[in-house]
Amino acid sequence: MTALLQVPGLAPAAKPKKLSYSERVLSSGLRVVAIRRPTVPMVEVRLRIPFLSAKPNHLARSALLAGTIRTGTAERDRTSLAIALGDLGAELSVGRDADRLLLSASGIAAGLPALLGLYAEILTSASYRQAEVTGERGRLIERITMSRSQAGVIAGEALAERMSPGHPYGRTLADAPAVAATTAAQLRSLHAGLVRPDGALLVIVGDITPARALAAAESALAGWTGAAPPVQAPPLPPITERPLLIVDRPGSVQTAFRFGGPGLPRQDERFPAFQLANLIFGGYFSSRWVENIRERKGFSYSPRSAIEHAKLRSSFTVSADVATEVTAPALLETLYELGRMASSPVTEAELESVRQYAIGTLALSTATQAGLASTASGLLGTGVELEWLASHPLRLAKVTVAEVAEVAAEFLAPRRLVGVAVGDAGAITAPLAGIVEVE
Amino acid sequence: MLTTSRLPAPPSLSFELIRHTLRNGLRVVLAPDRRAPVVSIAVLYDVGFRSEPEGRTGFAHLFEHLMFQGSANLEKLEHFHYVQSSGGLFNGSTHLDYTSYFEVLPAHALERGLFLEADRMRSPRITEENLTNQIDVVKEEIRVNVLNRPYGGFPWLQLPQLMYDTFPNAHNGYGGFEDLTNATVADASAFFDSYYAPANAALCVAGDFDPAEAAEMVERHFGPIRRRKKPQRPNFGEPPLTGERRDVVVDQLAPRPALAMGYRVVDPAADFTRYLATVLLAEILSNGDASRLHRSLVQSKGLVTDVNAYLGTFGDPLEERDPTRLNITSHYADRAATGAVVAAIDEELDRLATDGAEPGELRRAAVQLAATISQELDQVMNRSQEFAKFELLFSDASLIQRLPGLLNEVTDADLRAVAGALTTNNRAVLELVPGAAK
């Protein structure tokens, strides 16, 4: 028997490099942050525009606006706009959620002024031509229909409603009739009302000089002005204990479990402990829950838990798709691992592992232009300054077992979570009802 | 308005590459780049689901899972623990012609990562218990991605069965449940012995390190692995199609029809220039709002919800040897429109074959592709995998860095020629019928 080889130790860690960036609030109220990251000769742009609204048709209108905002401007039709972007090696995509509209682009760094010029054109003169609106409206309805055939989408919608009933956060997909009733005039009016620079955030990252990028943004976007009316979003209802909701999807060979509960925002002093508690439970591969239901029992391919940050609330979510026949045992193990987190302390070794993982993956997530741009936009957009990137590892380094136990008891306790199970109700209802209250 | 003279030049790439081969035959590429304090290690083995034996569909992918289950000096779960508790990420993926493993780590964990990869190249620890567990996990993976999902695996699991006649090219690479269940530890040992020799692999280390130190570490950990015979790769070629092939599949979960067409294309190893023209053709067909198929089928005719043209099984145009294919897929509202959708695609292909590109169109496609490559290579995990892949498949890690220049040399005549080769007789057409349509 040969002796086992030793796994090599780690070399001393390098000091993280400081970000090189500049920022400015333009006279329009637009905040521009430009970060130098000359790894490849490219640039990433993220424009984040607050878009929260409690108006009943807002979801359908904002979804259709996101699909049509780049289909033509006063100067260019859809094809010429796409050609202008393509000539810059650029792609521009538009996304939305309840909080914001996000116009993301990447392109050749030398083309940044021209790319920002195209942004300006879209922001100040998106035309919402009738033919484009009609076409995109039909396709959006088709895409909604196709999305709703997926178990994960059905489960996501059901969980959002469970966590935020009656609130814009409670709905993720628009309904077809509301989309069908949306007109080009309504899109123009929504654009005029909410696509405004005051309160919006522009992040530019890449092979650029920050001062020059700021100047380019100021010059390109000089004509984009105005403030949006103050947001009147209803307060979020608290998440209260509810039975597990079973959504029938007849013939499903798997059950999609999704659970959610309140979390802590990144600014909270207990956030580092909360982040580490999530990782130990199910937030990385070497977590208790993944090792249990995947690597020991083979119930699920990609179980995971996560922390999500929206403007009005941070949350803790748990998701797994499991074979129909092991639905009840999988729930039992999930409740067991959550309950174990909430009721007994983690080990020093578990804590040290997730501490290093959290510090290391934070560095990885900001090591690319695209990763840094999205991270910066997400942080600044939820009220966290970039300084956080440098100071957060220091906070993670200090978290203790007792601090993890305290937040786990508060946020990972099974009864703090609401949940849904999308699957073959005929097969799963009775076994699940043996373990938890269902409806 | 922009004028041509003011357009930015395509981005050019200049990552330093240092290549050598160890005595056991392992090809090594070092790609130092000290701008971010991270490293990535990729090992690609020259075996994919084209090489799995009959009666063992899905085995290459199952084996990829088993490579994470412990090794000569590591218990089950330790591989994951060592990577993640060092602050890193890992993954593996199985393709037609190769299987990839990587970890991304903070720079100070480089040697540990090399040890972990070397240890499973030395010998993975495959037990009955781990095999049974990973068969269950793979079945869950197939359930979530295929069996419980509308359009699951469409068309990569079904189209090859229509387009090809031999088992290696035609079979389902995810595997049938019966074949997965029948897999044994002995199968796994035999597969490892045949295909996981150092000489059948390429290693790339990318990121923040000193090249001389890294070369020394690579030698220390991979050098002692015993040299084994590099397997002879069979010729998987098939004769060209002689007539259009059509078939229909029913998807009980899908609410709307879909269409997938597959065209046989030129062997990249035989005529790389012509193959690159095919890559640009796919861009011109479906990348963005100004692309041919989008303008015609989506915007102008309003026939489809989406349309997409891409090369290879999973959309990476440069990850497969011959035979490979150009796919055109589309979702649309009404099954009665299938004929019109196919006709509209034919019309656009004819137009390109006859008239070629519009002014600026070819340059734009080349610039967009070069920009995409630049953006992808910004990620150290992609750099390590791409350089290793180009070393493995093309014996030239640096080829990817020369692609922007090579794409720029493709001519309109090249484009017309490859568009002209996409004939009815050269394709398979697979229609997906929605079983859940209301």
Interface residues (C-beta under 8 A of the other chain):
Chain A: L4 L5 V7 P8 G9 L10 A11 P12 A13 A14 P16 K17 P38 T39 V40 P41 M42 R70 T71 E75 R78 T79 L81 A82 I83 A84 L85 G86 D87 L88 G89 A90 E91 S106 G107 I108 A109 A110 G111 A114 E132 G135 G138 R139 E142 R143 T145 M146 R148 S149 Q150 A151 G251 S252 V253 Q254 Y284 F285 S286 E291 R294 E295 R296 K297 G298 F299 S300 Y301 S302 D321 V322 A323 E352 S353 Q356 Y357 I359 G360 T361 A363 L364 A367 T368 Q369 A370 G371
Chain B: M1 L2 R6 L7 P8 A9 P10 P11 S12 L13 D33 R35 A36 P37 V38 A72 N73 L74 K76 L77 F80 H81 Y82 Q84 S85 S86 G87 G88 L89 F90 V104 L105 P106 A107 H108 A109 L110 E111 R112 L114 F115 L116 D119 T132 N133 Q134 I135 D136 V137 V138 K139 E140 E141 R143 V144 L147 N148 R149 P150 Y151 D208 Q252 L253 A254 P255 R256 N287 G288 D289 A290 S291 R295 V298 Q299 G302 T305 D306 H331 A333 G360 R364 A365 V367 Q368 A370 A371 S374 Q375 L377 D378 Q379 V380 A436
